[in-house]
Amino acid sequence: MTSKLILLVSALVTLTAFSQQKPTYPDIEAEKHVGEEARVTGKLVNVFTSGSGTTFLNLGDRFPRQTFGAVIFASRQAAVGDVKQYEGKDIVLTGRIELSKDQKPQIIINSADQIQVAGAVNPNAPTPVAAPAMPAAPVASPYTPSPTTPEPDPIVEKQTGKIQLSMGWNSPQSGGNMPRKDLAKLFGLAGSASDATLVETSFEIYPGIRFLAPLNAVKKMLKLETAQYVRSKVETPGFPQDTLNTHTFGGVFPGGFTRLVLVADSTDQIVSILLVDSSPGTRVENTPDTTGYHTYNFVSGSGKASNGLQIKHQLSPETIGTSVLVVDTLLIDPEDQLPSRKTKNSAAKSPSFSRQKTGKVLERSRWYVPAPVVNLILHCVGG
């Protein structure tokens, strides 16, 4: 009777274990199984924790070229434990496969037993309850090595978290009072002068592009590897001297812009992005210019300063106090007016004619400026 009971318990344990077994997929195939509860295997290339306390695990390669990822929210850090110990190792992630905001497959990690080194027991995982004593059959390792796990691209290693500036970038500047005054007016209440170059790089300055991402990686991400571009040095007074360069691409970009300008530091890390539309074909109300701006394109050089044009810079209020400030700019021709039109005048016997007070928009732009760059600019303006 006792032996039959043991056999029955053993059968139930085996059946339960079989029913709870999850399929296992290598990281490069996990995207085909979104929505499944599964185990995903691969090499953990990078662990990164953002300023908000969220931790990201990137398998196969670094962000944004990871083949698979995992997310640990700040509220679950204590329950999961230290995951930095797994960096560089082949691991197994267990959970529901889903897509992140950038459409990459990932698993959300809430407990330590969802992560383990391939072929080993996770030291942070709870100790399992022992099954009834039975001869244990050998269990195959659930890990299937990824056959095409790529080595990290050397370009990505340049993401050091430091803005690389040329020697003499902080030298006292002479001349260029109009652009420097405009920069101080634009950013004076939104930033704080600082010469700090060691900065956080966890945020995106443009959808899919992180602060200080390597130029070549950004061009690849935007599918601009083979596109022609113009490279120029940023010479606007108020910017770090002899440091920043622009890479300007023509085309059609989100928002109807016709030029994309990638601004890079001395080692070609992206520090800012400018979108420009040179032919908006619109008019705006020709209101008096009370702002007093003289520079309408800070990135393209000091030659853009003029007294004969109306310039409207608008710092998006919702971006003040965030990691990236957004500046929308209109360059308006105040002398351009619509043809005369008839107006009614009760005191006159015949209709009079007048011109509508409008101004043609010659150029519009949108400038994405990370807060550390704003602070550097304010430092240079003050210097």
C-alpha positions in Angstrom: 0.0 0.0 0.0 2.8 2.4 0.9 4.7 1.7 -2.3 1.5 2.4 -4.4 1.0 5.7 -2.5 4.6 6.7 -3.3 4.2 5.9 -7.0 1.0 7.9 -7.0 2.6 11.0 -5.4 5.6 10.7 -7.8 3.3 10.6 -10.8 1.4 13.7 -9.6 4.7 15.6 -9.1 5.9 14.6 -12.5 2.6 15.6 -14.1 2.6 19.0 -12.3 6.2 19.7 -13.3 5.5 18.8 -16.9 2.4 21.1 -17.0 4.4 24.0 -15.6 7.3 23.6 -18.0 7.7 26.6 -20.2 9.1 26.6 -23.8 12.7 27.9 -24.2 13.8 30.2 -27.0 17.1 31.8 -27.9 17.0 35.6 -27.7 17.1 36.1 -31.5 13.9 34.1 -31.9 11.9 35.4 -29.0 10.2 38.1 -31.1 8.2 35.4 -32.8 6.6 34.4 -29.5 5.2 37.6 -28.1 2.5 36.9 -25.6 3.8 33.6 -24.5 5.0 32.6 -21.0 8.5 31.3 -21.8 12.2 31.1 -21.0 14.6 33.2 -23.1 18.3 32.5 -23.3 21.2 34.7 -24.4 24.3 36.6 -23.4 23.7 39.6 -21.1 25.8 42.2 -22.7 24.9 45.3 -20.7 23.0 46.3 -17.5 21.9 49.9 -17.1 20.0 51.7 -14.4 18.3 55.0 -15.3 18.0 58.1 -13.1 14.5 57.1 -12.2 15.7 53.7 -10.8 14.5 51.5 -13.7 17.0 48.8 -14.7 17.4 47.6 -18.2 19.1 44.3 -19.2 20.2 44.1 -22.8 20.9 40.7 -24.4 22.8 40.1 -27.6 24.1 43.7 -27.9 23.9 47.1 -26.3 20.9 49.5 -26.6 19.5 50.2 -29.2 20.6 47.0 -31.0 19.8 44.5 -28.3 18.1 41.3 -29.5 16.2 40.9 -26.3 15.7 42.9 -23.1 14.4 42.8 -19.6 13.0 45.6 -17.4 13.1 45.9 -13.6 11.1 48.8 -12.2 12.4 50.7 -9.2 9.7 49.3 -6.9 11.0 45.7 -7.6 14.7 46.3 -7.3 14.9 44.9 -3.7 12.9 41.8 -4.6 15.1 41.0 -7.6 18.4 41.8 -6.1 21.7 42.7 -7.8 21.6 41.8 -11.5 24.9 43.5 -12.3 26.6 40.2 -11.3 25.1 38.5 -14.4 26.7 41.0 -16.9 28.7 39.2 -19.5 27.2 35.8 -18.7 24.8 33.6 -20.6 21.5 33.8 -18.7 17.9 32.5 -18.7 15.0 34.9 -18.3 11.6 33.6 -17.4 8.3 35.4 -17.9 5.8 36.7 -20.4 7.4 38.0 -23.7 6.0 41.4 -24.7 7.1 44.3 -26.9 8.6 47.5 -25.5 7.8 51.0 -26.7 10.5 50.8 -29.4 9.0 47.4 -30.5 11.8 45.3 -29.0 10.9 42.0 -27.3 11.3 42.0 -23.5 10.3 40.4 -20.2 9.4 42.4 -17.1 11.2 41.0 -14.1 9.5 41.1 -10.7 11.3 38.5 -8.7 14.8 36.9 -8.4 13.7 33.5 -9.7 13.1 35.0 -13.1 16.8 35.3 -13.7 19.5 32.6 -13.6 22.8 31.8 -15.1 22.5 29.2 -17.8 23.0 25.8 -16.3 23.3 27.1 -12.7 20.9 28.0 -9.9 20.2 31.6 -9.2 21.6 32.4 -5.7 18.9 35.0 -5.2 16.1 32.6 -6.0 14.0 31.0 -3.2 15.0 27.5 -2.2 12.5 25.1 -3.8 10.6 22.6 -1.7 12.1 19.1 -2.1 10.0 16.5 -3.9 9.4 13.0 -2.4 12.5 10.9 -2.4 12.8 9.2 -5.8 15.6 8.3 -8.0 16.2 11.5 -9.9 16.4 11.3 -13.7 18.9 13.5 -15.3 17.4 16.8 -16.5 18.6 18.5 -19.6 19.8 22.1 -19.3 17.1 24.4 -20.5 19.7 26.7 -22.1 20.1 26.7 -25.8 23.2 28.8 -26.8 22.4 31.6 -29.2 24.3 30.7 -32.4 24.7 34.3 -33.6 25.3 36.3 -30.4 27.2 39.3 -31.7 30.2 40.9 -30.1 29.6 44.5 -28.9 30.3 47.0 -31.6 33.4 49.1 -30.7 31.6 52.2 -31.7 29.1 51.7 -28.9 31.9 51.6 -26.3 32.3 55.4 -26.9 29.2 56.0 -24.9 31.2 57.1 -21.9 28.7 59.5 -20.3 31.1 62.4 -20.9 30.8 65.2 -23.4 34.2 65.3 -25.1 35.4 68.9 -25.7 38.4 70.2 -27.5 41.3 71.9 -25.7 40.6 75.6 -25.2 36.8 75.1 -25.5 36.4 77.3 -22.4 38.6 80.2 -23.6 37.1 83.7 -23.1 35.1 84.8 -26.2 35.2 88.2 -27.8 32.6 89.6 -30.1 29.3 88.0 -31.2 27.3 89.9 -28.6 24.0 89.4 -30.4 24.0 85.5 -30.5 25.4 85.4 -27.0 22.7 87.7 -25.7 20.0 85.7 -27.5 21.2 82.4 -26.0 21.2 83.9 -22.5 17.7 85.3 -23.0 16.4 82.0 -24.4 17.9 79.6 -21.8 18.5 81.9 -18.9 15.5 80.8 -16.9 15.6 77.2 -18.0 19.1 76.1 -17.1 22.0 76.9 -14.8 25.6 77.7 -16.0 27.9 74.7 -15.5 31.1 73.4 -17.0 30.3 69.8 -16.0 30.9 67.3 -18.8 30.4 64.0 -17.0 26.7 63.6 -17.4 23.8 61.1 -17.3 23.1 59.6 -20.7 20.0 57.4 -20.0 17.5 59.7 -21.7 16.6 60.1 -25.4 17.1 63.5 -27.0 15.0 62.4 -30.0 12.8 59.2 -30.4 15.2 56.3 -30.4 18.3 58.4 -30.0 20.0 58.6 -26.6 22.2 61.4 -25.4 25.9 60.9 -26.5 25.0 58.1 -28.9 27.8 57.6 -31.4 27.3 59.3 -34.8 27.7 56.1 -36.8 25.2 54.3 -34.7 22.6 57.1 -35.0 23.1 57.2 -38.8 22.5 53.5 -39.0 19.4 53.8 -36.8 18.0 56.5 -39.0 19.0 54.6 -42.2 21.3 57.4 -43.2 24.5 55.3 -43.5 24.8 55.9 -47.3 23.1 59.3 -47.5 25.2 62.3 -48.5 25.6 65.0 -45.9 27.5 68.3 -45.2 29.8 68.6 -42.3 30.5 72.0 -40.7 31.9 73.4 -37.5 29.6 75.2 -35.1 31.1 78.7 -34.8 28.3 80.5 -33.0 29.6 82.6 -30.1 28.2 81.2 -26.9 29.0 77.6 -27.8 32.1 75.7 -26.6 34.9 76.9 -29.0 36.3 74.6 -31.7 34.4 71.6 -30.4 31.0 70.9 -32.0 30.3 69.8 -35.6 27.1 69.5 -37.6 26.2 66.8 -40.0 23.3 68.0 -42.2 21.1 65.6 -44.2 18.5 66.6 -46.8 15.2 64.7 -47.2 11.7 64.5 -45.7 11.7 64.0 -41.9 8.9 63.7 -39.3 6.9 66.9 -38.9 7.4 67.9 -42.6 11.0 69.1 -42.0 13.4 69.0 -45.0 16.8 69.0 -43.2 18.1 67.0 -40.3 21.1 68.3 -38.5 23.0 66.0 -36.1 25.3 68.0 -33.8 28.2 66.1 -32.4 31.1 66.7 -30.0 34.8 66.3 -30.7 34.5 62.5 -30.7 31.3 62.4 -32.8 28.9 61.7 -30.0 25.5 63.3 -30.6 24.8 66.2 -28.3 21.9 67.9 -30.0 19.5 67.6 -33.0 18.0 70.3 -35.2 15.1 69.9 -37.7 14.7 72.6 -40.3 12.0 73.4 -42.9 13.3 75.9 -45.4 10.1 76.3 -47.4 7.2 76.3 -45.0 4.9 78.3 -47.4 2.9 79.7 -44.6 2.2 83.2 -43.1 1.7 84.3 -39.6 0.2 87.4 -38.0 2.6 90.2 -38.3 2.6 91.3 -34.7 5.3 93.7 -33.4 8.6 92.1 -32.5 8.9 92.5 -28.8 11.4 89.7 -28.2 14.4 91.4 -29.7 16.1 88.2 -31.0 18.7 88.6 -33.7 19.8 85.0 -34.3 17.4 82.5 -35.8 19.7 79.5 -36.3 22.2 79.1 -33.5 23.6 75.8 -34.8 24.5 76.9 -38.3 26.8 79.8 -37.3 27.0 83.4 -36.4 26.2 84.6 -39.9 22.5 84.1 -39.2 22.2 87.2 -37.0 20.3 90.0 -38.6 18.4 93.2 -37.7 16.1 93.1 -40.7 14.1 90.0 -39.9 11.5 89.0 -37.3 12.5 86.0 -35.2 10.2 84.1 -32.9 11.9 81.6 -30.5 9.4 79.6 -28.4 10.8 77.4 -25.6 8.2 74.6 -25.1 7.0 75.2 -21.5 6.4 71.5 -20.9 10.1 70.7 -21.5 11.4 73.2 -19.0 12.9 71.2 -16.1 13.2 68.0 -18.1 16.2 66.3 -19.6 15.7 67.8 -23.1 14.5 71.3 -24.0 12.7 71.9 -27.3 12.9 75.3 -29.1 10.5 76.0 -31.9 11.6 78.9 -34.2 10.0 80.9 -36.9 11.9 83.2 -39.2 9.4 85.8 -40.6 9.7 88.4 -43.4 7.9 91.4 -41.9 7.9 93.2 -45.3 5.9 90.5 -47.0 2.2 91.2 -47.1 -0.9 89.8 -48.9 -2.3 91.8 -51.8 -4.6 94.8 -51.0 -8.2 94.0 -50.2 -11.3 96.2 -50.1 -12.6 97.4 -46.7 -15.8 99.2 -45.8 -15.5 102.7 -44.6 -18.8 104.3 -43.5 -17.3 107.8 -43.7 -16.3 107.4 -47.3 -18.4 107.2 -50.4 -16.2 104.6 -52.1 -14.5 101.5 -50.6 -10.9 101.9 -49.4 -8.0 99.4 -49.8 -5.6 98.1 -47.2 -3.0 95.4 -46.9 -3.3 92.5 -44.5 -0.8 92.5 -41.7 0.9 89.2 -42.2 4.4 87.9 -42.6 5.7 85.1 -44.7 7.5 82.3 -42.8 10.9 81.9 -44.5 12.1 79.1 -42.3 10.9 77.1 -39.3 12.9 74.8 -37.1 12.8 72.6 -34.0 15.8 72.3 -31.8 16.3 69.5 -29.3 18.8 70.6 -26.6 19.8 68.3 -23.7 19.9 70.1 -20.3 23.7 69.5 -19.9 24.3 71.2 -23.2 22.1 74.1 -22.2 24.1 74.5 -19.0 27.4 74.4 -21.0 26.1 77.1 -23.3 25.1 79.3 -20.3 28.6 78.8 -18.9 30.2 79.9 -22.2 27.8 82.8 -22.6 28.8 84.0 -19.1 32.5 83.5 -19.9 
